[in-house]
């Protein structure tokens, strides 16, 4: 197996990973929250502040909603 093929296999594994897809979805929500809160304050609040604020205010509800929407 070549290095390029191993890299491609690893990338495919990552793309198909449920954990990675959840990470990307959560990151997208945090970035959306960052944008909304930055617009409200008229300045960039930064990723860390948005992350902490989103985790405290929205993460639990968001996760519950995602879990409920995945039920067949």
mmCIF file as Biopython writes it, N, C-alpha, C and O atoms, coordinates in Angstrom:
data_model
#
loop_
_atom_site.group_PDB
_atom_site.id
_atom_site.type_symbol
_atom_site.label_atom_id
_atom_site.label_alt_id
_atom_site.label_comp_id
_atom_site.label_asym_id
_atom_site.label_entity_id
_atom_site.label_seq_id
_atom_site.pdbx_PDB_ins_code
_atom_site.Cartn_x
_atom_site.Cartn_y
_atom_site.Cartn_z
_atom_site.occupancy
_atom_site.B_iso_or_equiv
_atom_site.auth_seq_id
_atom_site.auth_asym_id
_atom_site.pdbx_PDB_model_num
ATOM 1   N N  . UNK A ? 1  ? 0.858   -1.177 0.000  1.0 0.0 1  A 1 
ATOM 2   C CA . UNK A ? 1  ? 0.000   0.000  0.000  1.0 0.0 1  A 1 
ATOM 3   C C  . UNK A ? 1  ? 0.903   1.239  0.000  1.0 0.0 1  A 1 
ATOM 4   O O  . UNK A ? 1  ? 1.848   1.338  0.783  1.0 0.0 1  A 1 
ATOM 5   N N  . UNK A ? 2  ? 0.594   2.159  -0.880 1.0 0.0 2  A 1 
ATOM 6   C CA . UNK A ? 2  ? 1.381   3.391  -0.953 1.0 0.0 2  A 1 
ATOM 7   C C  . UNK A ? 2  ? 0.901   4.381  0.093  1.0 0.0 2  A 1 
ATOM 8   O O  . UNK A ? 2  ? -0.178  4.234  0.667  1.0 0.0 2  A 1 
ATOM 9   N N  . UNK A ? 3  ? 1.711   5.376  0.322  1.0 0.0 3  A 1 
ATOM 10  C CA . UNK A ? 3  ? 1.360   6.420  1.290  1.0 0.0 3  A 1 
ATOM 11  C C  . UNK A ? 3  ? 0.104   7.170  0.838  1.0 0.0 3  A 1 
ATOM 12  O O  . UNK A ? 3  ? -0.752  7.492  1.661  1.0 0.0 3  A 1 
ATOM 13  N N  . UNK A ? 4  ? -0.009  7.447  -0.449 1.0 0.0 4  A 1 
ATOM 14  C CA . UNK A ? 4  ? -1.171  8.155  -0.982 1.0 0.0 4  A 1 
ATOM 15  C C  . UNK A ? 4  ? -2.437  7.322  -0.805 1.0 0.0 4  A 1 
ATOM 16  O O  . UNK A ? 4  ? -3.491  7.854  -0.456 1.0 0.0 4  A 1 
ATOM 17  N N  . UNK A ? 5  ? -2.334  6.029  -1.046 1.0 0.0 5  A 1 
ATOM 18  C CA . UNK A ? 5  ? -3.493  5.151  -0.889 1.0 0.0 5  A 1 
ATOM 19  C C  . UNK A ? 5  ? -3.898  5.057  0.579  1.0 0.0 5  A 1 
ATOM 20  O O  . UNK A ? 5  ? -5.088  5.065  0.895  1.0 0.0 5  A 1 
ATOM 21  N N  . UNK A ? 6  ? -2.930  4.970  1.469  1.0 0.0 6  A 1 
ATOM 22  C CA . UNK A ? 6  ? -3.224  4.922  2.903  1.0 0.0 6  A 1 
ATOM 23  C C  . UNK A ? 6  ? -3.901  6.212  3.346  1.0 0.0 6  A 1 
ATOM 24  O O  . UNK A ? 6  ? -4.825  6.194  4.160  1.0 0.0 6  A 1 
ATOM 25  N N  . UNK A ? 7  ? -3.438  7.319  2.809  1.0 0.0 7  A 1 
ATOM 26  C CA . UNK A ? 7  ? -4.031  8.617  3.139  1.0 0.0 7  A 1 
ATOM 27  C C  . UNK A ? 7  ? -5.473  8.691  2.635  1.0 0.0 7  A 1 
ATOM 28  O O  . UNK A ? 7  ? -6.349  9.198  3.336  1.0 0.0 7  A 1 
ATOM 29  N N  . UNK A ? 8  ? -5.720  8.196  1.443  1.0 0.0 8  A 1 
ATOM 30  C CA . UNK A ? 8  ? -7.066  8.179  0.872  1.0 0.0 8  A 1 
ATOM 31  C C  . UNK A ? 8  ? -7.976  7.263  1.684  1.0 0.0 8  A 1 
ATOM 32  O O  . UNK A ? 8  ? -9.129  7.605  1.946  1.0 0.0 8  A 1 
ATOM 33  N N  . UNK A ? 9  ? -7.462  6.100  2.081  1.0 0.0 9  A 1 
ATOM 34  C CA . UNK A ? 9  ? -8.256  5.179  2.898  1.0 0.0 9  A 1 
ATOM 35  C C  . UNK A ? 9  ? -8.618  5.809  4.235  1.0 0.0 9  A 1 
ATOM 36  O O  . UNK A ? 9  ? -9.746  5.666  4.706  1.0 0.0 9  A 1 
ATOM 37  N N  . UNK A ? 10 ? -7.670  6.501  4.842  1.0 0.0 10 A 1 
ATOM 38  C CA . UNK A ? 10 ? -7.922  7.166  6.121  1.0 0.0 10 A 1 
ATOM 39  C C  . UNK A ? 10 ? -8.953  8.273  5.956  1.0 0.0 10 A 1 
ATOM 40  O O  . UNK A ? 10 ? -9.820  8.442  6.814  1.0 0.0 10 A 1 
ATOM 41  N N  . UNK A ? 11 ? -8.870  9.023  4.873  1.0 0.0 11 A 1 
ATOM 42  C CA . UNK A ? 11 ? -9.830  10.088 4.612  1.0 0.0 11 A 1 
ATOM 43  C C  . UNK A ? 11 ? -11.231 9.515  4.404  1.0 0.0 11 A 1 
ATOM 44  O O  . UNK A ? 11 ? -12.212 10.083 4.885  1.0 0.0 11 A 1 
ATOM 45  N N  . UNK A ? 12 ? -11.327 8.393  3.693  1.0 0.0 12 A 1 
ATOM 46  C CA . UNK A ? 12 ? -12.629 7.745  3.477  1.0 0.0 12 A 1 
ATOM 47  C C  . UNK A ? 12 ? -13.204 7.238  4.796  1.0 0.0 12 A 1 
ATOM 48  O O  . UNK A ? 12 ? -14.402 7.372  5.047  1.0 0.0 12 A 1 
ATOM 49  N N  . UNK A ? 13 ? -12.367 6.667  5.622  1.0 0.0 13 A 1 
ATOM 50  C CA . UNK A ? 13 ? -12.810 6.182  6.926  1.0 0.0 13 A 1 
ATOM 51  C C  . UNK A ? 13 ? -13.336 7.338  7.769  1.0 0.0 13 A 1 
ATOM 52  O O  . UNK A ? 13 ? -14.362 7.216  8.439  1.0 0.0 13 A 1 
ATOM 53  N N  . UNK A ? 14 ? -12.627 8.455  7.730  1.0 0.0 14 A 1 
ATOM 54  C CA . UNK A ? 14 ? -13.033 9.627  8.491  1.0 0.0 14 A 1 
ATOM 55  C C  . UNK A ? 14 ? -14.371 10.172 7.988  1.0 0.0 14 A 1 
ATOM 56  O O  . UNK A ? 14 ? -15.240 10.520 8.787  1.0 0.0 14 A 1 
ATOM 57  N N  . UNK A ? 15 ? -14.536 10.245 6.681  1.0 0.0 15 A 1 
ATOM 58  C CA . UNK A ? 15 ? -15.788 10.747 6.109  1.0 0.0 15 A 1 
ATOM 59  C C  . UNK A ? 15 ? -16.983 9.887  6.508  1.0 0.0 15 A 1 
ATOM 60  O O  . UNK A ? 15 ? -18.090 10.397 6.676  1.0 0.0 15 A 1 
ATOM 61  N N  . UNK A ? 16 ? -16.761 8.592  6.659  1.0 0.0 16 A 1 
ATOM 62  C CA . UNK A ? 16 ? -17.841 7.660  6.982  1.0 0.0 16 A 1 
ATOM 63  C C  . UNK A ? 16 ? -18.045 7.497  8.489  1.0 0.0 16 A 1 
ATOM 64  O O  . UNK A ? 16 ? -18.946 6.775  8.915  1.0 0.0 16 A 1 
ATOM 65  N N  . UNK A ? 17 ? -17.236 8.146  9.279  1.0 0.0 17 A 1 
ATOM 66  C CA . UNK A ? 17 ? -17.319 8.025  10.724 1.0 0.0 17 A 1 
ATOM 67  C C  . UNK A ? 17 ? -18.496 8.823  11.276 1.0 0.0 17 A 1 
ATOM 68  O O  . UNK A ? 17 ? -18.624 10.019 11.014 1.0 0.0 17 A 1 
ATOM 69  N N  . UNK A ? 18 ? -19.344 8.158  12.036 1.0 0.0 18 A 1 
ATOM 70  C CA . UNK A ? 18 ? -20.484 8.826  12.664 1.0 0.0 18 A 1 
ATOM 71  C C  . UNK A ? 18 ? -20.007 9.893  13.634 1.0 0.0 18 A 1 
ATOM 72  O O  . UNK A ? 18 ? -20.576 10.983 13.686 1.0 0.0 18 A 1 
ATOM 73  N N  . UNK A ? 19 ? -18.982 9.594  14.391 1.0 0.0 19 A 1 
ATOM 74  C CA . UNK A ? 19 ? -18.438 10.540 15.352 1.0 0.0 19 A 1 
ATOM 75  C C  . UNK A ? 19 ? -17.957 11.813 14.654 1.0 0.0 19 A 1 
ATOM 76  O O  . UNK A ? 19 ? -18.212 12.922 15.123 1.0 0.0 19 A 1 
ATOM 77  N N  . UNK A ? 20 ? -17.259 11.640 13.534 1.0 0.0 20 A 1 
ATOM 78  C CA . UNK A ? 20 ? -16.759 12.801 12.792 1.0 0.0 20 A 1 
ATOM 79  C C  . UNK A ? 20 ? -17.914 13.614 12.206 1.0 0.0 20 A 1 
ATOM 80  O O  . UNK A ? 20 ? -17.874 14.844 12.228 1.0 0.0 20 A 1 
ATOM 81  N N  . UNK A ? 21 ? -18.926 12.952 11.691 1.0 0.0 21 A 1 
ATOM 82  C CA . UNK A ? 21 ? -20.087 13.673 11.146 1.0 0.0 21 A 1 
ATOM 83  C C  . UNK A ? 21 ? -20.802 14.457 12.243 1.0 0.0 21 A 1 
ATOM 84  O O  . UNK A ? 21 ? -21.251 15.580 12.011 1.0 0.0 21 A 1 
ATOM 85  N N  . UNK A ? 22 ? -20.911 13.872 13.436 1.0 0.0 22 A 1 
ATOM 86  C CA . UNK A ? 22 ? -21.518 14.591 14.567 1.0 0.0 22 A 1 
ATOM 87  C C  . UNK A ? 22 ? -20.678 15.794 14.962 1.0 0.0 22 A 1 
ATOM 88  O O  . UNK A ? 22 ? -21.208 16.863 15.262 1.0 0.0 22 A 1 
ATOM 89  N N  . UNK A ? 23 ? -19.369 15.611 14.960 1.0 0.0 23 A 1 
ATOM 90  C CA . UNK A ? 23 ? -18.463 16.727 15.250 1.0 0.0 23 A 1 
ATOM 91  C C  . UNK A ? 23 ? -18.677 17.867 14.260 1.0 0.0 23 A 1 
ATOM 92  O O  . UNK A ? 23 ? -18.772 19.028 14.660 1.0 0.0 23 A 1 
ATOM 93  N N  . UNK A ? 24 ? -18.752 17.546 12.984 1.0 0.0 24 A 1 
ATOM 94  C CA . UNK A ? 24 ? -18.947 18.579 11.966 1.0 0.0 24 A 1 
ATOM 95  C C  . UNK A ? 24 ? -20.290 19.287 12.129 1.0 0.0 24 A 1 
ATOM 96  O O  . UNK A ? 24 ? -20.369 20.505 11.975 1.0 0.0 24 A 1 
ATOM 97  N N  . UNK A ? 25 ? -21.339 18.538 12.438 1.0 0.0 25 A 1 
ATOM 98  C CA . UNK A ? 25 ? -22.663 19.135 12.638 1.0 0.0 25 A 1 
ATOM 99  C C  . UNK A ? 25 ? -22.659 20.059 13.846 1.0 0.0 25 A 1 
ATOM 100 O O  . UNK A ? 25 ? -23.235 21.146 13.805 1.0 0.0 25 A 1 
ATOM 101 N N  . UNK A ? 26 ? -22.010 19.629 14.920 1.0 0.0 26 A 1 
ATOM 102 C CA . UNK A ? 26 ? -21.943 20.454 16.123 1.0 0.0 26 A 1 
ATOM 103 C C  . UNK A ? 26 ? -21.125 21.718 15.860 1.0 0.0 26 A 1 
ATOM 104 O O  . UNK A ? 26 ? -21.491 22.808 16.300 1.0 0.0 26 A 1 
ATOM 105 N N  . UNK A ? 27 ? -20.032 21.562 15.152 1.0 0.0 27 A 1 
ATOM 106 C CA . UNK A ? 27 ? -19.181 22.713 14.806 1.0 0.0 27 A 1 
ATOM 107 C C  . UNK A ? 27 ? -19.960 23.727 13.969 1.0 0.0 27 A 1 
ATOM 108 O O  . UNK A ? 27 ? -19.831 24.935 14.167 1.0 0.0 27 A 1 
ATOM 109 N N  . UNK A ? 28 ? -20.758 23.234 13.046 1.0 0.0 28 A 1 
ATOM 110 C CA . UNK A ? 28 ? -21.575 24.111 12.207 1.0 0.0 28 A 1 
ATOM 111 C C  . UNK A ? 28 ? -22.565 24.913 13.059 1.0 0.0 28 A 1 
ATOM 112 O O  . UNK A ? 28 ? -22.764 26.106 12.828 1.0 0.0 28 A 1 
ATOM 113 N N  . UNK A ? 29 ? -23.178 24.257 14.035 1.0 0.0 29 A 1 
ATOM 114 C CA . UNK A ? 29 ? -24.108 24.955 14.934 1.0 0.0 29 A 1 
ATOM 115 C C  . UNK A ? 29 ? -23.391 26.012 15.770 1.0 0.0 29 A 1 
ATOM 116 O O  . UNK A ? 29 ? -23.926 27.098 15.990 1.0 0.0 29 A 1 
ATOM 117 N N  . UNK A ? 30 ? -22.192 25.701 16.231 1.0 0.0 30 A 1 
ATOM 118 C CA . UNK A ? 30 ? -21.415 26.663 17.021 1.0 0.0 30 A 1 
ATOM 119 C C  . UNK A ? 30 ? -21.058 27.872 16.154 1.0 0.0 30 A 1 
ATOM 120 O O  . UNK A ? 30 ? -21.157 29.012 16.608 1.0 0.0 30 A 1 
ATOM 121 N N  . UNK A ? 31 ? -20.651 27.631 14.930 1.0 0.0 31 A 1 
ATOM 122 C CA . UNK A ? 31 ? -20.319 28.741 14.028 1.0 0.0 31 A 1 
ATOM 123 C C  . UNK A ? 31 ? -21.552 29.588 13.716 1.0 0.0 31 A 1 
ATOM 124 O O  . UNK A ? 31 ? -21.453 30.811 13.612 1.0 0.0 31 A 1 
ATOM 125 N N  . UNK A ? 32 ? -22.715 28.944 13.565 1.0 0.0 32 A 1 
ATOM 126 C CA . UNK A ? 32 ? -23.956 29.678 13.346 1.0 0.0 32 A 1 
ATOM 127 C C  . UNK A ? 32 ? -24.270 30.541 14.572 1.0 0.0 32 A 1 
ATOM 128 O O  . UNK A ? 32 ? -24.659 31.701 14.440 1.0 0.0 32 A 1 
ATOM 129 N N  . UNK A ? 33 ? -24.099 29.968 15.753 1.0 0.0 33 A 1 
ATOM 130 C CA . UNK A ? 33 ? -24.326 30.698 17.005 1.0 0.0 33 A 1 
ATOM 131 C C  . UNK A ? 33 ? -23.353 31.874 17.110 1.0 0.0 33 A 1 
ATOM 132 O O  . UNK A ? 33 ? -23.734 32.969 17.525 1.0 0.0 33 A 1 
ATOM 133 N N  . UNK A ? 34 ? -22.113 31.641 16.735 1.0 0.0 34 A 1 
ATOM 134 C CA . UNK A ? 34 ? -21.099 32.702 16.755 1.0 0.0 34 A 1 
ATOM 135 C C  . UNK A ? 34 ? -21.521 33.865 15.858 1.0 0.0 34 A 1 
ATOM 136 O O  . UNK A ? 34 ? -21.407 35.028 16.243 1.0 0.0 34 A 1 
ATOM 137 N N  . UNK A ? 35 ? -22.000 33.547 14.683 1.0 0.0 35 A 1 
ATOM 138 C CA . UNK A ? 35 ? -22.417 34.587 13.751 1.0 0.0 35 A 1 
ATOM 139 C C  . UNK A ? 35 ? -23.599 35.380 14.330 1.0 0.0 35 A 1 
ATOM 140 O O  . UNK A ? 35 ? -23.589 36.611 14.314 1.0 0.0 35 A 1 
ATOM 141 N N  . UNK A ? 36 ? -24.601 34.681 14.833 1.0 0.0 36 A 1 
ATOM 142 C CA . UNK A ? 36 ? -25.795 35.341 15.376 1.0 0.0 36 A 1 
ATOM 143 C C  . UNK A ? 36 ? -25.428 36.248 16.540 1.0 0.0 36 A 1 
ATOM 144 O O  . UNK A ? 36 ? -25.834 37.409 16.584 1.0 0.0 36 A 1 
ATOM 145 N N  . UNK A ? 37 ? -24.658 35.716 17.483 1.0 0.0 37 A 1 
ATOM 146 C CA . UNK A ? 37 ? -24.294 36.504 18.661 1.0 0.0 37 A 1 
ATOM 147 C C  . UNK A ? 37 ? -23.362 37.660 18.301 1.0 0.0 37 A 1 
ATOM 148 O O  . UNK A ? 37 ? -23.445 38.730 18.905 1.0 0.0 37 A 1 
ATOM 149 N N  . UNK A ? 38 ? -22.490 37.461 17.339 1.0 0.0 38 A 1 
ATOM 150 C CA . UNK A ? 38 ? -21.616 38.539 16.881 1.0 0.0 38 A 1 
ATOM 151 C C  . UNK A ? 38 ? -22.427 39.657 16.230 1.0 0.0 38 A 1 
ATOM 152 O O  . UNK A ? 38 ? -22.144 40.838 16.430 1.0 0.0 38 A 1 
ATOM 153 N N  . UNK A ? 39 ? -23.437 39.274 15.453 1.0 0.0 39 A 1 
ATOM 154 C CA . UNK A ? 39 ? -24.314 40.278 14.840 1.0 0.0 39 A 1 
ATOM 155 C C  . UNK A ? 39 ? -25.067 41.064 15.911 1.0 0.0 39 A 1 
ATOM 156 O O  . UNK A ? 39 ? -25.207 42.282 15.798 1.0 0.0 39 A 1 
ATOM 157 N N  . UNK A ? 40 ? -25.546 40.392 16.933 1.0 0.0 40 A 1 
ATOM 158 C CA . UNK A ? 40 ? -26.269 41.061 18.018 1.0 0.0 40 A 1 
ATOM 159 C C  . UNK A ? 40 ? -25.381 42.078 18.730 1.0 0.0 40 A 1 
ATOM 160 O O  . UNK A ? 40 ? -25.831 43.169 19.081 1.0 0.0 40 A 1 
ATOM 161 N N  . UNK A ? 41 ? -24.113 41.710 18.940 1.0 0.0 41 A 1 
ATOM 162 C CA . UNK A ? 41 ? -23.199 42.575 19.683 1.0 0.0 41 A 1 
ATOM 163 C C  . UNK A ? 41 ? -22.459 43.565 18.794 1.0 0.0 41 A 1 
ATOM 164 O O  . UNK A ? 41 ? -21.788 44.468 19.293 1.0 0.0 41 A 1 
ATOM 165 N N  . UNK A ? 42 ? -22.577 43.402 17.493 1.0 0.0 42 A 1 
ATOM 166 C CA . UNK A ? 42 ? -21.920 44.319 16.580 1.0 0.0 42 A 1 
ATOM 167 C C  . UNK A ? 42 ? -20.418 44.131 16.503 1.0 0.0 42 A 1 
ATOM 168 O O  . UNK A ? 42 ? -19.694 45.027 16.069 1.0 0.0 42 A 1 
ATOM 169 N N  . UNK A ? 43 ? -19.952 42.974 16.920 1.0 0.0 43 A 1 
ATOM 170 C CA . UNK A ? 43 ? -18.516 42.666 16.856 1.0 0.0 43 A 1 
ATOM 171 C C  . UNK A ? 43 ? -18.344 41.153 16.882 1.0 0.0 43 A 1 
ATOM 172 O O  . UNK A ? 43 ? -19.251 40.416 17.267 1.0 0.0 43 A 1 
ATOM 173 N N  . UNK A ? 44 ? -17.175 40.708 16.468 1.0 0.0 44 A 1 
ATOM 174 C CA . UNK A ? 44 ? -16.869 39.278 16.485 1.0 0.0 44 A 1 
ATOM 175 C C  . UNK A ? 44 ? -16.625 38.845 17.926 1.0 0.0 44 A 1 
ATOM 176 O O  . UNK A ? 44 ? -15.726 39.359 18.591 1.0 0.0 44 A 1 
ATOM 177 N N  . UNK A ? 45 ? -17.421 37.904 18.401 1.0 0.0 45 A 1 
ATOM 178 C CA . UNK A ? 45 ? -17.272 37.464 19.792 1.0 0.0 45 A 1 
ATOM 179 C C  . UNK A ? 45 ? -16.194 36.395 19.943 1.0 0.0 45 A 1 
ATOM 180 O O  . UNK A ? 45 ? -15.778 36.095 21.061 1.0 0.0 45 A 1 
ATOM 181 N N  . UNK A ? 46 ? -15.743 35.823 18.845 1.0 0.0 46 A 1 
ATOM 182 C CA . UNK A ? 46 ? -14.710 34.799 18.889 1.0 0.0 46 A 1 
ATOM 183 C C  . UNK A ? 46 ? -15.282 33.407 19.059 1.0 0.0 46 A 1 
ATOM 184 O O  . UNK A ? 46 ? -16.374 33.224 19.596 1.0 0.0 46 A 1 
ATOM 185 N N  . UNK A ? 47 ? -14.526 32.436 18.594 1.0 0.0 47 A 1 
ATOM 186 C CA . UNK A ? 47 ? -14.997 31.054 18.608 1.0 0.0 47 A 1 
ATOM 187 C C  . UNK A ? 47 ? -15.123 30.509 20.028 1.0 0.0 47 A 1 
ATOM 188 O O  . UNK A ? 47 ? -16.108 29.847 20.353 1.0 0.0 47 A 1 
ATOM 189 N N  . UNK A ? 48 ? -14.138 30.781 20.868 1.0 0.0 48 A 1 
ATOM 190 C CA . UNK A ? 48 ? -14.167 30.215 22.224 1.0 0.0 48 A 1 
ATOM 191 C C  . UNK A ? 48 ? -15.369 30.690 23.020 1.0 0.0 48 A 1 
ATOM 192 O O  . UNK A ? 48 ? -16.016 29.895 23.702 1.0 0.0 48 A 1 
ATOM 193 N N  . UNK A ? 49 ? -15.674 31.978 22.940 1.0 0.0 49 A 1 
ATOM 194 C CA . UNK A ? 49 ? -16.846 32.501 23.658 1.0 0.0 49 A 1 
ATOM 195 C C  . UNK A ? 49 ? -18.124 31.900 23.087 1.0 0.0 49 A 1 
ATOM 196 O O  . UNK A ? 49 ? -19.023 31.517 23.836 1.0 0.0 49 A 1 
ATOM 197 N N  . UNK A ? 50 ? -18.204 31.819 21.767 1.0 0.0 50 A 1 
ATOM 198 C CA . UNK A ? 50 ? -19.381 31.229 21.129 1.0 0.0 50 A 1 
ATOM 199 C C  . UNK A ? 50 ? -19.530 29.761 21.523 1.0 0.0 50 A 1 
ATOM 200 O O  . UNK A ? 50 ? -20.638 29.293 21.784 1.0 0.0 50 A 1 
ATOM 201 N N  . UNK A ? 51 ? -18.422 29.044 21.562 1.0 0.0 51 A 1 
ATOM 202 C CA . UNK A ? 51 ? -18.440 27.635 21.941 1.0 0.0 51 A 1 
ATOM 203 C C  . UNK A ? 51 ? -18.976 27.463 23.354 1.0 0.0 51 A 1 
ATOM 204 O O  . UNK A ? 51 ? -19.888 26.666 23.576 1.0 0.0 51 A 1 
ATOM 205 N N  . UNK A ? 52 ? -18.432 28.188 24.297 1.0 0.0 52 A 1 
ATOM 206 C CA . UNK A ? 52 ? -18.878 28.076 25.686 1.0 0.0 52 A 1 
ATOM 207 C C  . UNK A ? 52 ? -20.340 28.488 25.847 1.0 0.0 52 A 1 
ATOM 208 O O  . UNK A ? 52 ? -21.108 27.822 26.542 1.0 0.0 52 A 1 
ATOM 209 N N  . UNK A ? 53 ? -20.713 29.581 25.207 1.0 0.0 53 A 1 
ATOM 210 C CA . UNK A ? 53 ? -22.092 30.061 25.296 1.0 0.0 53 A 1 
ATOM 211 C C  . UNK A ? 53 ? -23.057 29.036 24.701 1.0 0.0 53 A 1 
ATOM 212 O O  . UNK A ? 53 ? -24.093 28.738 25.296 1.0 0.0 53 A 1 
ATOM 213 N N  . UNK A ? 54 ? -22.721 28.503 23.539 1.0 0.0 54 A 1 
ATOM 214 C CA . UNK A ? 54 ? -23.579 27.516 22.884 1.0 0.0 54 A 1 
ATOM 215 C C  . UNK A ? 54 ? -23.695 26.244 23.716 1.0 0.0 54 A 1 
ATOM 216 O O  . UNK A ? 54 ? -24.779 25.678 23.853 1.0 0.0 54 A 1 
ATOM 217 N N  . UNK A ? 55 ? -22.559 25.797 24.273 1.0 0.0 55 A 1 
ATOM 218 C CA . UNK A ? 55 ? -22.585 24.583 25.093 1.0 0.0 55 A 1 
ATOM 219 C C  . UNK A ? 55 ? -23.488 24.762 26.310 1.0 0.0 55 A 1 
ATOM 220 O O  . UNK A ? 55 ? -24.253 23.861 26.653 1.0 0.0 55 A 1 
ATOM 221 N N  . UNK A ? 56 ? -23.405 25.901 26.951 1.0 0.0 56 A 1 
ATOM 222 C CA . UNK A ? 56 ? -24.205 26.145 28.149 1.0 0.0 56 A 1 
ATOM 223 C C  . UNK A ? 56 ? -25.689 26.329 27.840 1.0 0.0 56 A 1 
ATOM 224 O O  . UNK A ? 56 ? -26.545 25.883 28.604 1.0 0.0 56 A 1 
ATOM 225 N N  . UNK A ? 57 ? -25.989 26.982 26.729 1.0 0.0 57 A 1 
ATOM 226 C CA . UNK A ? 57 ? -27.374 27.340 26.431 1.0 0.0 57 A 1 
ATOM 227 C C  . UNK A ? 57 ? -28.111 26.387 25.487 1.0 0.0 57 A 1 
ATOM 228 O O  . UNK A ? 57 ? -29.329 26.242 25.590 1.0 0.0 57 A 1 
ATOM 229 N N  . UNK A ? 58 ? -27.398 25.744 24.581 1.0 0.0 58 A 1 
ATOM 230 C CA . UNK A ? 58 ? -28.084 25.041 23.498 1.0 0.0 58 A 1 
ATOM 231 C C  . UNK A ? 58 ? -27.687 23.587 23.265 1.0 0.0 58 A 1 
ATOM 232 O O  . UNK A ? 58 ? -28.448 22.851 22.635 1.0 0.0 58 A 1 
ATOM 233 N N  . UNK A ? 59 ? -26.545 23.150 23.738 1.0 0.0 59 A 1 
ATOM 234 C CA . UNK A ? 59 ? -26.023 21.834 23.371 1.0 0.0 59 A 1 
ATOM 235 C C  . UNK A ? 59 ? -26.959 20.688 23.765 1.0 0.0 59 A 1 
ATOM 236 O O  . UNK A ? 59 ? -27.219 19.800 22.953 1.0 0.0 59 A 1 
ATOM 237 N N  . UNK A ? 60 ? -27.454 20.697 24.970 1.0 0.0 60 A 1 
ATOM 238 C CA . UNK A ? 60 ? -28.297 19.597 25.436 1.0 0.0 60 A 1 
ATOM 239 C C  . UNK A ? 60 ? -29.553 19.470 24.585 1.0 0.0 60 A 1 
ATOM 240 O O  . UNK A ? 60 ? -29.906 18.375 24.146 1.0 0.0 60 A 1 
ATOM 241 N N  . UNK A ? 61 ? -30.222 20.584 24.356 1.0 0.0 61 A 1 
ATOM 242 C CA . UNK A ? 61 ? -31.434 20.575 23.537 1.0 0.0 61 A 1 
ATOM 243 C C  . UNK A ? 61 ? -31.129 20.144 22.108 1.0 0.0 61 A 1 
ATOM 244 O O  . UNK A ? 61 ? -31.874 19.364 21.514 1.0 0.0 61 A 1 
ATOM 245 N N  . UNK A ? 62 ? -30.038 20.652 21.564 1.0 0.0 62 A 1 
ATOM 246 C CA . UNK A ? 62 ? -29.638 20.303 20.198 1.0 0.0 62 A 1 
ATOM 247 C C  . UNK A ? 62 ? -29.384 18.810 20.085 1.0 0.0 62 A 1 
ATOM 248 O O  . UNK A ? 62 ? -29.842 18.178 19.132 1.0 0.0 62 A 1 
ATOM 249 N N  . UNK A ? 63 ? -28.670 18.241 21.031 1.0 0.0 63 A 1 
ATOM 250 C CA . UNK A ? 63 ? -28.377 16.809 21.003 1.0 0.0 63 A 1 
ATOM 251 C C  . UNK A ? 63 ? -29.649 15.978 21.143 1.0 0.0 63 A 1 
ATOM 252 O O  . UNK A ? 63 ? -29.805 14.964 20.464 1.0 0.0 63 A 1 
ATOM 253 N N  . UNK A ? 64 ? -30.548 16.398 22.011 1.0 0.0 64 A 1 
ATOM 254 C CA . UNK A ? 64 ? -31.812 15.677 22.173 1.0 0.0 64 A 1 
ATOM 255 C C  . UNK A ? 64 ? -32.614 15.716 20.876 1.0 0.0 64 A 1 
ATOM 256 O O  . UNK A ? 64 ? -33.181 14.703 20.467 1.0 0.0 64 A 1 
ATOM 257 N N  . UNK A ? 65 ? -32.666 16.865 20.233 1.0 0.0 65 A 1 
ATOM 258 C CA . UNK A ? 65 ? -33.377 17.004 18.969 1.0 0.0 65 A 1 
ATOM 259 C C  . UNK A ? 65 ? -32.766 16.099 17.910 1.0 0.0 65 A 1 
ATOM 260 O O  . UNK A ? 65 ? -33.488 15.433 17.167 1.0 0.0 65 A 1 
ATOM 261 N N  . UNK A ? 66 ? -31.434 16.071 17.838 1.0 0.0 66 A 1 
ATOM 262 C CA . UNK A ? 66 ? -30.752 15.222 16.837 1.0 0.0 66 A 1 
ATOM 263 C C  . UNK A ? 66 ? -31.033 13.755 17.105 1.0 0.0 66 A 1 
ATOM 264 O O  . UNK A ? 66 ? -31.286 12.986 16.178 1.0 0.0 66 A 1 
ATOM 265 N N  . UNK A ? 67 ? -30.988 13.369 18.365 1.0 0.0 67 A 1 
ATOM 266 C CA . UNK A ? 67 ? -31.233 11.961 18.708 1.0 0.0 67 A 1 
ATOM 267 C C  . UNK A ? 67 ? -32.671 11.563 18.363 1.0 0.0 67 A 1 
ATOM 268 O O  . UNK A ? 67 ? -32.914 10.467 17.860 1.0 0.0 67 A 1 
ATOM 269 N N  . UNK A ? 68 ? -33.616 12.460 18.637 1.0 0.0 68 A 1 
ATOM 270 C CA . UNK A ? 68 ? -35.020 12.169 18.351 1.0 0.0 68 A 1 
ATOM 271 C C  . UNK A ? 68 ? -35.291 12.104 16.850 1.0 0.0 68 A 1 
ATOM 272 O O  . UNK A ? 68 ? -36.128 11.319 16.405 1.0 0.0 68 A 1 
ATOM 273 N N  . UNK A ? 69 ? -34.598 12.915 16.078 1.0 0.0 69 A 1 
ATOM 274 C CA . UNK A ? 69 ? -34.838 12.945 14.637 1.0 0.0 69 A 1 
ATOM 275 C C  . UNK A ? 69 ? -34.184 11.762 13.923 1.0 0.0 69 A 1 
ATOM 276 O O  . UNK A ? 69 ? -34.495 11.510 12.759 1.0 0.0 69 A 1 
ATOM 277 N N  . UNK A ? 70 ? -33.292 11.033 14.584 1.0 0.0 70 A 1 
ATOM 278 C CA . UNK A ? 70 ? -32.642 9.885  13.978 1.0 0.0 70 A 1 
ATOM 279 C C  . UNK A ? 70 ? -33.392 8.579  14.185 1.0 0.0 70 A 1 
ATOM 280 O O  . UNK A ? 70 ? -33.049 7.556  13.594 1.0 0.0 70 A 1 
ATOM 281 N N  . UNK A ? 71 ? -34.413 8.620  15.024 1.0 0.0 71 A 1 
ATOM 282 C CA . UNK A ? 71 ? -35.188 7.414  15.275 1.0 0.0 71 A 1 
ATOM 283 C C  . UNK A ? 71 ? -36.001 7.089  14.028 1.0 0.0 71 A 1 
ATOM 284 O O  . UNK A ? 71 ? -36.698 7.960  13.508 1.0 0.0 71 A 1 
ATOM 285 N N  . UNK A ? 72 ? -35.925 5.823  13.526 1.0 0.0 72 A 1 
ATOM 286 C CA . UNK A ? 72 ? -36.647 5.478  12.279 1.0 0.0 72 A 1 
ATOM 287 C C  . UNK A ? 72 ? -38.144 5.519  12.425 1.0 0.0 72 A 1 
ATOM 288 O O  . UNK A ? 72 ? -38.866 5.254  11.464 1.0 0.0 72 A 1 
#
